Amino acid sequence: MNRFKTKTTLLLALLLGCGTLTAAPAPWWKWRSKIDGALACSQTPLGEGWEKAYGPFRDARCEKLIVTR
């Protein structure tokens, strides 16, 4: 019984570890104000008065564009 518990615990730890290896931070986006056209960099929507303008970016300054194929 003890060997089964050890193997199960090891398998669970490996499965959880695999999920964290593929995790990545959320991308950043440049958002444009619908009112005055001002730009802001954020990972999350800023509200109803904003729309996505450019992105996604790797950094919080919205300078390093993520290139996808």
PyRosetta script that sets phi, psi and omega in degrees:
from pyrosetta import init, pose_from_sequence

init()
pose = pose_from_sequence("MNRFKTKTTLLLALLLGCGTLTAAPAPWWKWRSKIDGALACSQTPLGEGWEKAYGPFRDARCEKLIVTR")
pose.set_psi(1, -38.5)
pose.set_omega(1, -178.0)
pose.set_phi(2, -66.5)
pose.set_psi(2, -37.0)
pose.set_omega(2, 178.8)
pose.set_phi(3, -65.9)
pose.set_psi(3, -38.7)
pose.set_omega(3, 178.6)
pose.set_phi(4, -62.2)
pose.set_psi(4, -43.4)
pose.set_omega(4, 180.0)
pose.set_phi(5, -64.7)
pose.set_psi(5, -40.4)
pose.set_omega(5, 179.1)
pose.set_phi(6, -65.4)
pose.set_psi(6, -44.1)
pose.set_omega(6, 179.4)
pose.set_phi(7, -65.4)
pose.set_psi(7, -40.2)
pose.set_omega(7, 179.1)
pose.set_phi(8, -64.6)
pose.set_psi(8, -43.0)
pose.set_omega(8, 178.9)
pose.set_phi(9, -63.6)
pose.set_psi(9, -42.3)
pose.set_omega(9, 178.5)
pose.set_phi(10, -63.9)
pose.set_psi(10, -43.7)
pose.set_omega(10, 178.8)
pose.set_phi(11, -62.4)
pose.set_psi(11, -43.3)
pose.set_omega(11, 178.3)
pose.set_phi(12, -62.6)
pose.set_psi(12, -42.9)
pose.set_omega(12, 178.8)
pose.set_phi(13, -63.4)
pose.set_psi(13, -40.0)
pose.set_omega(13, 178.2)
pose.set_phi(14, -66.0)
pose.set_psi(14, -41.9)
pose.set_omega(14, 179.0)
pose.set_phi(15, -64.5)
pose.set_psi(15, -42.2)
pose.set_omega(15, 177.8)
pose.set_phi(16, -66.9)
pose.set_psi(16, -36.8)
pose.set_omega(16, 178.7)
pose.set_phi(17, -66.2)
pose.set_psi(17, -36.7)
pose.set_omega(17, 179.6)
pose.set_phi(18, -64.6)
pose.set_psi(18, -36.5)
pose.set_omega(18, 179.1)
pose.set_phi(19, -66.0)
pose.set_psi(19, -36.3)
pose.set_omega(19, -179.4)
pose.set_phi(20, -76.6)
pose.set_psi(20, -22.3)
pose.set_omega(20, 178.7)
pose.set_phi(21, -69.4)
pose.set_psi(21, -29.8)
pose.set_omega(21, -178.3)
pose.set_phi(22, -95.0)
pose.set_psi(22, -3.7)
pose.set_omega(22, -179.0)
pose.set_phi(23, -70.8)
pose.set_psi(23, 144.7)
pose.set_omega(23, 178.9)
pose.set_phi(24, -136.7)
pose.set_psi(24, 154.7)
pose.set_omega(24, 177.9)
pose.set_phi(25, -68.3)
pose.set_psi(25, 155.0)
pose.set_omega(25, 178.9)
pose.set_phi(26, -65.5)
pose.set_psi(26, 143.1)
pose.set_omega(26, 179.0)
pose.set_phi(27, -72.7)
pose.set_psi(27, 159.3)
pose.set_omega(27, 176.8)
pose.set_phi(28, -100.2)
pose.set_psi(28, 151.0)
pose.set_omega(28, -179.8)
pose.set_phi(29, -133.0)
pose.set_psi(29, 148.4)
pose.set_omega(29, 169.5)
pose.set_phi(30, -89.6)
pose.set_psi(30, 128.3)
pose.set_omega(30, -179.6)
pose.set_phi(31, -111.1)
pose.set_psi(31, 140.5)
pose.set_omega(31, 179.5)
pose.set_phi(32, -111.7)
pose.set_psi(32, 133.8)
pose.set_omega(32, 177.2)
pose.set_phi(33, -71.6)
pose.set_psi(33, 134.2)
pose.set_omega(33, 177.3)
pose.set_phi(34, -75.1)
pose.set_psi(34, -15.6)
pose.set_omega(34, -177.1)
pose.set_phi(35, -86.2)
pose.set_psi(35, -53.9)
pose.set_omega(35, -175.0)
pose.set_phi(36, -124.2)
pose.set_psi(36, 2.6)
pose.set_omega(36, 177.7)
pose.set_phi(37, 78.8)
pose.set_psi(37, 7.8)
pose.set_omega(37, 179.1)
pose.set_phi(38, -63.9)
pose.set_psi(38, 147.5)
pose.set_omega(38, 179.5)
pose.set_phi(39, -106.5)
pose.set_psi(39, 143.6)
pose.set_omega(39, 176.4)
pose.set_phi(40, -141.6)
pose.set_psi(40, 151.2)
pose.set_omega(40, -179.7)
pose.set_phi(41, -108.4)
pose.set_psi(41, 125.0)
pose.set_omega(41, -177.8)
pose.set_phi(42, -156.1)
pose.set_psi(42, 153.8)
pose.set_omega(42, 175.4)
pose.set_phi(43, -84.2)
pose.set_psi(43, -22.6)
pose.set_omega(43, -176.6)
pose.set_phi(44, -121.0)
pose.set_psi(44, 155.1)
pose.set_omega(44, 177.8)
pose.set_phi(45, -57.7)
pose.set_psi(45, 144.2)
pose.set_omega(45, -177.4)
pose.set_phi(46, -93.2)
pose.set_psi(46, -6.2)
pose.set_omega(46, 179.0)
pose.set_phi(47, 133.8)
pose.set_psi(47, -176.7)
pose.set_omega(47, -175.8)
pose.set_phi(48, -66.9)
pose.set_psi(48, -24.9)
pose.set_omega(48, -177.4)
pose.set_phi(49, -84.7)
pose.set_psi(49, 10.1)
pose.set_omega(49, -177.5)
pose.set_phi(50, -127.1)
pose.set_psi(50, 148.9)
pose.set_omega(50, 175.7)
pose.set_phi(51, -134.7)
pose.set_psi(51, 151.5)
pose.set_omega(51, 178.3)
pose.set_phi(52, -65.0)
pose.set_psi(52, 132.3)
pose.set_omega(52, 179.5)
pose.set_phi(53, -108.1)
pose.set_psi(53, -49.0)
pose.set_omega(53, -177.9)
pose.set_phi(54, -143.3)
pose.set_psi(54, 159.7)
pose.set_omega(54, 173.6)
pose.set_phi(55, 137.1)
pose.set_psi(55, -179.2)
pose.set_omega(55, 6.5)
pose.set_phi(56, -84.7)
pose.set_psi(56, 157.6)
pose.set_omega(56, 179.8)
pose.set_phi(57, -120.3)
pose.set_psi(57, 158.1)
pose.set_omega(57, 179.3)
pose.set_phi(58, -86.2)
pose.set_psi(58, -24.4)
pose.set_omega(58, -169.9)
pose.set_phi(59, -120.8)
pose.set_psi(59, 163.5)
pose.set_omega(59, -176.6)
pose.set_phi(60, -73.9)
pose.set_psi(60, -8.2)
pose.set_omega(60, 177.2)
pose.set_phi(61, -97.8)
pose.set_psi(61, 1.0)
pose.set_omega(61, -179.4)
pose.set_phi(62, 54.0)
pose.set_psi(62, 49.6)
pose.set_omega(62, 179.2)
pose.set_phi(63, -112.7)
pose.set_psi(63, -33.8)
pose.set_omega(63, -176.0)
pose.set_phi(64, -98.4)
pose.set_psi(64, 97.2)
pose.set_omega(64, -178.1)
pose.set_phi(65, -67.1)
pose.set_psi(65, 137.8)
pose.set_omega(65, 175.1)
pose.set_phi(66, -84.1)
pose.set_psi(66, 120.3)
pose.set_omega(66, -179.2)
pose.set_phi(67, -95.1)
pose.set_psi(67, 123.3)
pose.set_omega(67, 177.8)
pose.set_phi(68, -115.6)
pose.set_psi(68, 152.1)
pose.set_omega(68, 179.4)
pose.set_phi(69, -112.5)
pose.dump_pdb("model.pdb")
